[in-house]
Amino acid sequence: CDNAKGLKAFYDAIKYGPNHLMVFGGVCATVTSIIAESLKGWNLVQLSFAATTPELADKKKYPYFFRTVPSDNAVNPAILKLLKHYHWKRVGTLTQDVQRFSEVRNDLTGVLYGEDIEISDTESFSNDPCTSVKKLKGNDVRIILGQFDEEMAVKVFCCAYDEEMYGSKYQWIIPGWYENLWWESWINSSQCLSKNLLAAMEGYIGVDFEPLSSKTNKTISGRTPQQYEKEYNAKRGDGQSSKFHGYAYDGIWVIARTLQRAMNYLNSTNKHQKIEDFNYTNHKLGKIFLNAMNETRFFGVTGEVVFRNGERMGTIKFTQFQEQKEVKVGEYNAVDDKLVIINNSIRFQGLEPPKDKTIIQEELRKISLPLYSILSALTILGMIMASAFLFFNIKNRNQKLIKMSSPYMNNLIILGGMLSYASIFLFGLDGSFVSEKTFETLCTVRTWILTVGYTTAFGAMFAKTWRVHAIFKNVKMKKKIIKDQKLLGIVGGMLLIDLCILICWQVVDPLRRTVEKYNMEPDPAGRDISIRPILEHCENTHMTIWLGIVYAYKGLLMLFGCFLAWETRNVSIPALNDSKYIGMSVYNVGIMCIIGAAVSFLTRDQPNVQFCIVALVIIFCSTITLCLVFVPKLITLRTNPDAATQNRRFQFTQNQKKEDSKTSTSVTSVNQASTSRLEGLQSENHRLRMKITELDKDLEEVTMQLQDTPEKTTYIKQNHYQDLNDILSIRNFTESKDGEKAILKNHLDQNPPAQWGSSDPSRTSKDPVEDINSPEHHIMRRLSLQLPILHHAYLPSIGGVDASCASPCVSPSASPRHRHVPPSFRVMVSGL
């Protein structure tokens, strides 16, 4: 392979030897290329059986050069066919910085360019391939086409092992002309363990020309390739075998057939010229030899021998490294452009051939169908419960308990709850159930339904609580009628605010379907793909601002409800006062919404968890609100329907109930809240009247006891009798003419009461000691203490006197039966 020696030998043969018709040989690429470039000057045709360098394929530079061995570039069409066979459309190249390998890589780029196969990365190296291998991995190259010698191959596979670029996800395709057990010669020069190197090498595919044909057809020599190989090995003996021997054998036959064709051509065209007449200046005969060789075609031991622009169209074999040995797995016939893969011979590390890139399969994270079914079932149960409450409310709307609790407002509360329930069905519909366009529509619809449902339910609840607050906080005690139409207007106003917010939201910045992509995950089934989860969201540009407006409005509505509940907490009529239940409902709904919103935001990448939380929060809030409003009414209506419509502080006797029923007929034009307040005042009126009756009875018993003790009789002044009878004359409470409030009426004489400390003039001459200890003085002292207590303690409590009044107030309309009748008997006080 010395260029100087080779060139000198060629010139000596030309100068000193006989005329040569052709040049056969040339193994070393450098020597062959120098000689081949100069052949045109001597009109000599050169045929090589071992020079595979791609440089010699340049016909402008080497027009008289032929070779029976395929060039290194001949493997590129075979590689193209293999890539197409396994549908690999994305590859990378790794090339050693040597001209031979660079030329093959450049030719391969040209072959793949027009075949819809992408070379995603091209890397080259001089001594350390690890950096290049790492870059290939970073670019997600799965199919690596390598061009390097045995020494660099060991280093490449060691780097591949370190970078985990081997196994079921990768396929290496490298030159197949390495010597047998080539890695053993270079393993010591690397820092890689033998087992690691073999693990990385497992499954690589080598590409090289076929030394001998595998067909059993007879060749031009009359022997089959197998017979030729047997005879060759027998004559070779223990000598070293060369893989080019078959191409050398076929080369001799090419020269023979070329000369024969040239002779036939000369005989048919010019009988006077022979091939022996050839000399180095005979350009015509040189051209005849050139054309005759280019047209030569026969079946030799290396397969079909045919030239195309001086290049052998041979057979390319594919081998695979399996269990520390190379196994032939297929071959490519360049003449027929046909690839043949031996059945089940190729073993890939995985269940299928590697992918040419990381296959990213976008997978929609959808709501689980069983979860959606379970929550839908719970939602249906909630709607059935709401329907039962609606039936109960409509059926018993004429019952006093239901009528006083505003049945129309109760219906709105139920309607709001059912709308909230219905939104759950829409929240569970994602891309697995509906199309993208439908999903975008659902984004708006479910937001509207949930918002309107919330406002309808709590707006109706707070509106009827406001009516109770307006009536019972009426300081002037004027008759006040608040009809349901006004409450409906209040709820309508709240809904109008909702609609204004939602319409502005929809017009200015409508909700859109957005897709959020997450990091890739390995396939759970173990396939050579990566799963990229995607998740659908309903979002817009200024989502935070719009949600803040909605939350602020709902929060103010909740605070307003809390205020009304607190203000009406002392209303003692259960049918009217829902403050306790409103407080409980607001507390539960507020806490659950805060927790649900926070957890829902944190689990936005887990649709099943997010939907479960949102659905449970809606179900819980709607159910607890409906139950707190209707369950107590249902229980009360079944157990004691009249108790809820009465004031808790006062219980009526049967006679008092009858009187109340008569009185209630006069206020039929007043709404339920005013009627209940009137009944409360009437109840208090009757209680005070009964209290006065009891006091009258007690005083009469005291009077009778005093009459039964004559031995201790003491005369009390007439003005004392007068005061006692004045106290006993307090009786009558009558209703005002408008039927709404009761006024206490009492009748006392106009004579001002005498001082309890005054005494008879006839007693002034008594002894002072006797006067103090006498029974008469004792009685006077007791009366002076107790009667004013009765006078000032009982009368103000029933409206008879004012705290600042020194004497009982006189009512001009006092009943005649309570007028003062002076007694005709004297009162004897004893034992007081």
Residue pairs with C-beta under 8 A, 6 or more apart in sequence:
1 27
1 28
1 30
1 31
2 31
3 30
3 31
3 34
6 28
6 31
6 34
6 35
7 31
7 34
7 35
10 23
10 35
10 38
13 20
14 20
14 42
14 280
19 278
19 279
19 280
20 44
21 44
21 259
21 275
21 278
21 289
22 44
22 45
22 46
22 47
22 255
22 258
22 289
23 35
23 39
23 44
23 45
23 46
23 47
24 46
24 47
24 48
24 49
24 251
24 252
24 255
25 46
25 47
25 48
25 49
26 32
26 35
26 36
26 46
26 48
26 50
26 51
27 48
27 50
27 51
27 244
28 51
29 51
29 52
29 53
29 55
29 56
29 100
32 46
32 48
32 51
32 53
32 56
33 51
33 53
33 55
33 56
33 62
35 46
36 46
36 56
36 62
36 64
36 65
37 61
37 62
39 45
39 46
39 62
39 64
39 65
40 63
40 64
41 280
42 280
43 64
43 280
43 281
43 282
43 283
43 285
43 286
43 287
44 64
44 280
44 286
45 64
45 66
45 258
45 286
45 289
45 290
45 293
46 64
46 65
46 66
47 66
47 67
47 68
47 251
47 254
47 255
47 293
48 56
48 65
48 66
48 67
48 68
48 69
48 251
49 67
49 68
49 69
49 244
49 247
49 248
49 250
49 251
50 69
50 244
50 247
50 248
51 67
51 69
52 67
52 69
52 70
52 71
52 72
52 209
53 71
53 72
53 100
53 103
54 71
54 72
54 73
54 100
54 103
54 104
54 107
55 99
55 103
56 62
56 65
56 67
56 71
57 71
57 73
57 309
57 310
57 311
59 309
59 310
62 310
63 290
63 310
64 286
64 290
65 310
66 254
66 293
66 294
66 307
66 310
66 312
67 310
67 311
67 312
68 247
68 248
68 250
68 251
68 254
68 302
68 305
68 312
69 209
69 244
69 247
69 312
69 314
70 209
70 311
70 312
70 313
70 314
70 316
70 334
71 311
71 312
72 100
72 103
72 104
72 175
73 103
73 104
73 107
73 108
74 209
74 311
74 312
74 313
74 314
74 316
74 334
75 104
75 175
75 207
75 208
75 209
75 316
76 104
76 107
76 108
76 111
77 111
77 316
77 332
77 334
77 337
78 207
78 316
78 318
78 332
78 334
78 339
79 108
79 111
79 145
79 173
79 207
80 111
80 112
80 115
80 117
81 332
81 337
81 339
82 173
82 205
82 207
82 318
82 330
82 332
82 339
83 89
83 91
83 112
83 117
83 143
84 115
84 117
85 339
85 341
86 353
87 356
88 117
88 143
88 171
88 353
88 356
89 116
89 117
89 118
89 356
90 117
90 118
90 120
90 141
90 142
90 143
90 356
90 357
91 112
91 117
91 118
91 119
91 120
91 141
91 143
91 144
91 145
91 356
92 119
92 120
92 121
92 122
92 123
92 136
92 139
92 141
92 143
92 144
92 145
93 105
93 108
93 109
93 119
93 121
93 122
93 123
93 144
93 145
93 146
93 147
94 123
94 124
94 125
94 129
94 132
94 133
94 136
94 144
94 145
94 146
94 147
94 148
94 156
95 101
95 102
95 105
95 122
95 123
95 124
95 125
95 146
95 147
95 148
96 124
96 125
96 126
96 147
96 148
96 149
96 152
97 124
97 125
97 126
98 149
101 147
101 148
102 124
102 147
104 147
105 122
105 124
105 147
108 145
109 119
109 122
112 119
120 139
120 140
120 141
120 357
121 135
121 136
121 139
121 141
123 132
123 133
123 135
123 136
124 132
125 131
125 132
125 152
128 155
129 148
129 152
129 155
129 156
129 159
130 155
130 159
130 162
130 163
133 156
133 159
133 160
133 163
133 165
134 159
134 163
136 144
136 165
137 163
137 165
140 357
140 358
141 357
142 169
142 170
142 171
142 354
142 355
142 356
142 357
142 358
143 170
143 171
143 173
143 354
143 356
144 165
144 170
144 171
144 172
144 173
145 173
146 153
146 156
146 172
146 173
146 174
146 175
147 174
147 175
148 156
148 174
148 175
149 178
150 178
150 179
150 182
150 183
150 185
150 186
151 186
151 189
153 174
153 178
153 182
153 183
153 186
154 183
154 186
154 187
154 189
154 190
154 192
154 197
155 190
157 166
157 172
157 192
157 197
157 200
157 201
157 204
158 190
158 191
158 192
158 196
158 197
158 200
160 166
160 170
160 172
160 200
161 192
161 196
161 197
161 199
161 200
165 200
166 172
166 199
166 200
166 201
166 202
166 203
166 349
167 349
167 350
168 348
168 349
168 350
168 351
168 354
168 528
169 350
169 354
169 355
169 528
170 354
171 203
171 204
171 205
171 348
171 353
171 354
172 203
172 204
172 205
173 204
173 205
173 206
173 207
174 204
174 205
174 206
174 207
175 206
175 207
175 208
176 206
176 207
176 208
176 317
176 318
176 319
176 326
177 206
177 208
177 209
177 243
178 206
179 185
180 326
183 197
183 198
183 201
187 194
187 197
190 197
198 324
201 321
202 321
202 322
202 323
202 349
203 320
203 321
203 322
203 347
203 348
203 349
204 320
204 321
205 318
205 319
205 320
205 321
205 329
205 346
206 318
206 319
206 320
206 321
206 326
207 316
207 317
207 318
208 316
208 317
208 319
209 314
209 315
209 316
209 317
210 302
210 303
210 314
210 315
210 316
210 317
210 331
211 243
211 244
211 245
211 246
211 247
211 302
212 225
212 228
212 229
212 246
212 301
212 302
213 225
213 299
213 300
213 301
213 302
213 303
213 315
214 225
214 331
215 224
215 225
215 303
216 224
216 225
216 226
217 224
217 299
218 224
218 299
219 225
219 228
219 298
219 299
219 300
219 301
220 253
220 257
220 298
220 299
220 300
221 228
221 249
221 253
221 300
221 301
223 231
223 301
225 246
225 301
225 302
228 246
228 249
228 301
229 246
229 301
232 245
232 249
233 241
246 300
246 301
246 302
247 302
249 300
249 301
249 302
250 300
250 301
250 302
250 305
253 298
253 300
253 305
254 293
254 296
254 305
255 293
257 296
257 298
258 289
258 292
258 293
258 296
259 275
259 289
259 292
261 292
261 295
261 296
262 275
262 285
262 288
262 289
262 292
263 274
263 275
265 288
265 292
266 273
266 274
266 275
266 288
273 285
275 285
277 285
278 285
278 286
278 289
293 307
294 307
294 309
294 310
296 305
296 306
296 307
297 304
297 305
297 306
298 304
298 305
299 305
302 314
302 315
303 314
303 315
303 333
304 313
304 314
304 315
304 333
304 335
305 312
305 314
306 312
306 313
306 335
307 313
313 334
313 335
314 334
315 331
315 332
315 333
315 334
316 331
316 332
316 334
317 328
317 330
317 331
317 332
318 328
318 329
318 330
318 331
318 332
318 341
319 326
319 327
319 328
319 329
320 326
320 327
320 329
320 345
320 346
320 347
321 327
322 347
327 345
328 342
328 345
329 341
329 342
329 345
329 346
330 339
330 340
330 341
330 342
330 345
330 346
331 339
331 340
332 338
332 339
332 340
333 340
348 354
350 528
351 527
352 528
354 528
355 528
355 529
358 520
358 529
358 530
359 528
359 529
359 530
360 520
360 529
360 530
360 532
361 523
361 529
361 530
361 531
361 532
362 517
362 532
362 533
362 534
363 531
363 532
363 533
363 534
364 430
364 431
364 432
364 533
364 534
364 535
364 536
365 533
365 534
365 535
365 605
365 606
365 607
366 430
366 431
366 432
366 607
367 428
367 430
367 432
367 607
367 608
367 611
368 608
371 608
371 611
371 612
372 428
372 611
375 424
375 428
375 611
375 612
375 615
375 616
375 619
376 424
376 425
376 428
378 615
378 619
379 421
379 422
379 424
379 425
379 615
379 619
382 417
382 421
382 619
382 622
382 623
383 418
383 421
383 422
385 623
385 626
386 414
386 417
386 418
386 421
386 622
386 626
387 418
389 410
389 414
389 626
389 630
390 411
390 414
392 630
392 634
393 402
393 407
393 410
393 411
393 414
393 630
394 407
394 411
396 402
396 637
397 403
397 407
399 637
399 641
400 575
400 641
400 642
400 645
401 575
401 633
401 636
401 637
401 641
401 644
401 645
402 410
402 633
402 637
403 672
404 573
404 575
404 576
404 645
404 672
404 673
404 675
404 676
405 464
405 575
405 576
405 578
405 633
406 464
406 467
406 484
406 487
406 672
408 484
408 487
408 488
409 460
409 461
409 463
409 464
409 484
409 487
409 491
410 460
410 629
410 630
412 456
412 457
412 459
412 460
412 488
412 491
413 456
413 457
413 460
413 461
413 625
413 626
413 629
414 626
415 453
415 456
415 457
416 452
416 453
416 454
416 455
416 456
416 457
416 458
416 459
416 460
417 453
417 457
417 622
417 623
417 625
417 626
418 453
419 449
419 450
419 452
419 453
419 456
420 449
420 450
420 453
420 454
420 457
420 618
420 621
420 622
421 618
421 619
421 622
422 449
422 453
423 446
423 449
423 450
423 453
423 618
424 614
424 615
424 618
424 619
426 442
426 445
426 446
426 449
427 446
427 611
427 614
427 615
428 611
428 615
429 439
429 442
430 439
430 536
430 607
431 439
431 536
434 442
436 513
439 513
439 536
440 511
440 512
440 513
440 538
443 511
443 512
443 513
443 538
444 506
444 510
444 511
447 502
447 511
447 538
448 502
450 618
451 498
451 502
451 550
452 495
452 498
454 554
455 491
455 494
455 495
455 498
455 554
455 557
456 491
456 495
457 622
457 625
458 557
458 558
458 561
458 589
458 625
459 490
459 491
459 494
459 495
459 557
460 487
460 491
461 561
461 578
461 582
461 585
461 625
461 629
462 557
462 560
462 561
462 564
462 582
463 487
463 490
463 491
464 487
464 578
465 561
465 564
465 565
465 568
465 578
465 579
465 582
466 487
466 490
466 564
467 482
467 487
467 673
468 568
468 571
468 576
468 577
468 673
469 564
469 567
469 568
470 480
470 482
471 480
471 482
471 673
471 674
471 677
472 568
472 571
472 677
473 567
474 480
477 740
477 741
479 670
479 674
479 738
479 740
480 674
481 670
481 671
481 674
482 671
482 673
483 671
494 557
497 553
498 553
501 546
501 549
501 550
501 553
505 511
505 546
509 540
509 541
509 542
509 546
510 540
511 538
511 539
511 540
512 538
512 539
512 540
513 536
513 537
513 538
514 536
514 537
514 538
514 539
515 534
515 535
515 536
515 537
516 534
516 535
516 537
516 605
517 532
517 533
517 534
518 532
518 533
518 534
518 535
518 605
519 532
520 530
520 531
520 532
521 530
521 531
521 532
521 533
522 530
522 531
523 529
523 530
523 531
524 531
533 605
535 604
535 605
535 607
537 604
540 546
558 586
558 589
558 590
561 582
561 586
562 582
562 583
562 586
564 579
564 582
565 578
565 579
565 580
565 582
565 583
565 586
566 579
566 583
567 579
568 577
568 579
569 577
569 579
569 580
571 577
571 579
572 647
572 648
572 649
572 680
573 644
573 645
573 646
573 647
573 648
573 676
573 680
574 632
574 636
574 643
574 644
574 645
574 648
575 633
575 644
575 645
575 676
576 672
576 673
576 676
578 629
581 628
581 629
581 632
582 628
584 624
584 628
585 624
585 625
585 628
585 629
588 620
588 621
588 624
589 621
589 624
589 625
592 617
592 620
592 621
593 617
593 621
595 617
596 613
596 614
596 616
596 617
599 613
600 610
600 613
600 614
603 609
603 610
603 613
604 610
633 644
636 643
636 644
645 676
645 679
646 652
646 679
646 680
646 683
647 679
647 680
647 683
647 684
650 680
650 683
650 684
650 686
650 687
652 660
652 683
652 686
656 683
656 686
659 682
659 686
660 679
660 682
660 683
660 686
663 678
663 682
663 735
663 739
664 675
664 678
664 679
666 739
667 674
667 675
667 678
667 739
667 740
670 678
670 740
674 740
677 740
678 739
678 740
678 741
681 740
681 741
681 742
682 735
682 742
684 742
685 733
685 735
685 742
688 733
688 744
688 797
688 798
688 799
689 731
689 733
691 794
691 798
692 730
692 731
692 794
692 798
695 790
695 794
696 728
699 724
699 727
699 728
702 832
703 827
705 830
705 831
706 827
706 828
706 829
706 830
707 825
707 827
707 828
709 828
709 830
709 831
710 828
712 775
712 828
712 830
713 826
713 828
713 830
714 774
714 775
714 776
714 779
714 828
714 829
715 760
715 776
715 826
716 779
716 780
716 783
716 826
716 827
716 829
717 754
717 758
717 760
719 753
719 754
719 758
720 754
720 756
720 783
720 827
721 822
721 823
721 827
722 749
722 751
722 753
722 754
722 820
722 822
723 753
723 754
723 756
723 787
724 787
724 827
725 820
725 821
725 822
725 823
726 748
726 749
726 753
726 808
726 820
727 787
727 790
727 791
727 808
729 746
729 747
729 748
729 814
729 818
729 819
729 820
730 746
730 747
730 748
730 794
730 795
730 798
730 800
730 808
730 818
731 746
731 747
731 814
731 815
731 817
731 818
732 745
732 746
732 747
732 811
732 814
732 815
732 818
733 742
733 743
733 744
733 745
733 798
733 799
734 742
734 743
734 745
734 813
735 742
735 743
736 742
736 743
743 799
744 798
744 799
744 800
745 811
745 813
745 814
746 795
746 800
746 801
746 808
746 809
746 810
746 811
746 814
747 810
747 811
747 813
747 814
747 815
747 818
747 819
748 807
748 808
748 809
748 810
748 820
749 810
749 820
750 810
752 807
753 807
756 780
756 783
756 784
756 787
756 788
757 780
757 784
759 780
763 771
763 776
766 774
771 777
775 830
778 832
779 829
779 830
779 832
782 829
782 832
783 829
783 832
786 832
791 801
791 808
792 801
794 800
795 801
795 808
796 802
796 803
800 808
800 809
801 807
801 808
801 809
802 809
